[in-house]
Amino acid sequence: MASFNELPYPRRQRQLVRLVQRLGLPKNAAVNWQLLDLALTHPTANPHHNNDRLEFLGDSVLLLVASQFLYERYPKAKVGTLTELCSVLVSNLRLADLAQGYELGDDLEAADYYRHNTSELADAFEAMLAALYLSTGDLSLIQPWLLPQLEAQAEALLADPTPTNYKAALQEWTQKHHQRLPEYRLTSELGPPSPHYVTEVWFDGHCIGQGEGRSKKSAEQAAARVAFHSLNPKLTTQLSLGTDVTSEPTST
């Protein structure tokens, strides 16, 4: 490991080294340890020196990685399909799942409640991406371990046999697992002459999906699809890599 910027706190340094190793990065990876430490410092641990700004940058880094991956991996996919896939891949629930898989909550300096909170884990994950990006100025510390995760999730989404009525599927899932219904909120309405609607679906106090369409119903279906794929636990299963896409998902 590079030692020029190691932390003055041996215990924290060892903790972050173990995290980097869980990511599968080589021992000589040029990690900026101060930035990685900052990325895993929540405002509740330090109100003035925390990961807020890194999370802002990491959001864009993640979107670039996911968008470039989808663009290159699925050259025949339509823009609508790519947009839907990307929305799920970068959703807070998916990011929190990844963060938990890498035990990020154990390394997050924060009040106990926030260490395993979905939103805060997602923010910390994005901040970590920013720290790794700034360490080298490129994606070399991110793509080797993140791309396989994105590919596995994308393949699972494309292979999912769920019917096109995602509103019904989402309602069935939330009732079965939580005995509550999702709520749809219209956030944007344009037209005529060319109507365009944007809808969010909320559940348990969180926005879990956003969709758009030429009618309110189609926008709700699009939002429900994103939410369903984010919530459905079977999609956490890692599928085999390298499967070709033979057909487009049905439009909603």
N, C-alpha and C positions, 0 to 999 in steps of 0.2 A: 504494500500500500504506500502511496505517496505520503511523505512525512513532513513536507514543508509547511503544512497548515494544520497540523494535528491540534486537537483541543488540549487546553491545559488541565482538563479533568479526565484522568485515565479511565475512570469507570464509564463515563459518557462516551469516550472515544471507543472503548471496547464494544459498547452497546451498538454504536453506529456501524462499526466494522462488521459485526454479526449481521446487521440488517443488509448491508451491501452484499455480503456473502449469500444471504437468502435470496437476493435478487439474481444470483448467479453471475455476478460480475467478477472479473479476475482480481487477484490480490494486488496487482499494480495499477488498478483503475485510478485515474486522475480525479478523484473526488475532492471537491472543496468541502472540507469537513465543517467549517464554520457555517457555510450556507446550508448544509444538510441539517446541522443542529438547529439552525434558525427555522428551517422548514418544518421541523417537528416540535416547535415551541408555540403553544396555543396562547391567545391573548389572556386567558385566565392564569397562565403561569408567568407572563410578563406583558403587561399592558402596553409597553412602549417598544419592546424589541421582540417581535413575534412574526408569524408566518403570513400575515395578511397580504403583504405586497407580493410575496412569492406565490401565494395562491392565485392572485390576479394574473400573473404571468403564466403559471402552470396550466390554467384553464385554456389558454391559447396554444400552449405547447401540446397538450393532450389532443385538442381539436385538430392540429396539424398532423400529428402522428396517425390518428384514427382516419382522418380524411384521405391522407396520402395512401395509407394501407388499403382502404376500400377502393380508391380510384385505380390502384395498380392491380389489386387482387381480382377485381370483378370488372374487366374492361367492357363487358356487354350489358352491365346493369344500368338501368335508367336512373336519372337523377333522383326521382322520388324514392326509389328503393335504397339508394346510397344514403339519402337524407334520413330515412327511417332507421336504417341500420346504425348510422352514426349517432342518432339521438339516443338509442338504447345503449350503445357501447360507452358513451360518455355520461350516462345518467348517474346521479348520486348513488343509487342503489347498487349499480354495477361496480362503481369505484369503491364503495364501501366493502363490497365482497372481496375485491382484489386486495384492499388494504388489510382486511382481516386475514386473508390467505397468507400475506407476508408478515403478519403479526405487528402491523404498524402501530396499533393502539398501545402495545406494550412499550413502544419507544416514544410515544407522544407525551411531551411535558405539558400536562393540563390537569385541571380539576378532574377527579375520578369520573364524574358523569360524562364528560366529553370524550373520554378515551375510547368509548365504544358507541358513541352517537353516530348515526349514519351520515348526517350532514358534515360533522366535524372530521370524520375519517376521510370522507371524500375530499374535503378541503385540504387536509394534510397530505393526501395522496397527490393532489395537484401541485401543492407546494414542493413536495419532494421531486416531482418531475422538473419543476423550474430550477431547483438547486442542481440537479444532475445536468440539465441543459446548460446552465451558466458555468458549470465546472469546466466544460470543454468548448462551449460555443456551438455545439452540434448535438445530434441525437444518438451519438455512439454509446452513451451510457444508458440509453432508454430502449431503443429498438430491439436489442438482442433478447430481452426478457419480456417486454410488453407486447411485441408483435405476435408471438405465439398465443398469448392470452386473448388478444383481439381476434385472431383467426379462429380460435376454438369457439368463442362466443358467436362470431358472425356465422360460422358454419351451423351452429346449433339453431340460430334464428332462422336461417334459410331452410333448414330441414324440418322445422316445426310444422306439424300437420294440423294445427288449430284452425277451425273454420274461420271464414271471413267476418263473422259477427263477433268482433272482439269486445264490444260493449257487453254482450251477454256472457262471454267467457270471463271477462274481468269481474262482472257482477257475481257470477257463480263462485269464482275463486275467493273474492273478499267475503262473501257470505259464509262459505265453507270454513275458512280459516280464521275470520275475525268477527263474523256475525254483524257486519256493517256494510253499507253501500258506498261506492265512490260518488264524488260530486263533480259535475262538469261546469266549468266557468268559461263563458265567452269573453275573450280578452281583446279581440279585434274584429271589426266588421267593415268591409269596404264594398263599394258598388251601390246600385248598378252604374254602368252597364255590365261590368265584369265582377260579379260578386266573389268575395274572398273572405273566409272566416278563419280565425285562429282560436282554438279552444284548449284549455288546460283541464286535466282531470286531477282532482285532489282526493287524498285519502289519509285519514289519521293526522291531519294538520300539515301534510306535505304535498307539494306538487309532484306527482309521480309520472307525468307524461304530458306532452304538448303535441298537438296536431293541427293541420290546416287543410282546407278543402273549399270547394265551390258551393257547398251547402253546409248548414249547421250539423246535419247528421253525418256527413262525410268527415268533417273536422273532428267530431266526437269519436268516430270510429278510428281515425288516425291516432288520436290521443290515447284511446283505449288500447290500441295495439302496442304502442310504446310502453304504456304502463304495464300491460299484461306480461310482456317479455321481461320487464324489469323485475316484476314481483314473482313470477313463476319459478319455484325452486328447482324444477327439473333442468332449467337452462344453466345451472351452475355446473352441470356435468361436463367434463372436458371430453370433447369428441376427437376422433382421429383427424389429423391435419391432412391437407392436400386434396380434399374432395372437390371435384369440379361442380360448378353450379350449372345445372341442366335446364332450369326453368326459373322464371321470375315469380316472386310471391304475388298472389292475387291482389290487385289494387283494391283499396278500401274507399 
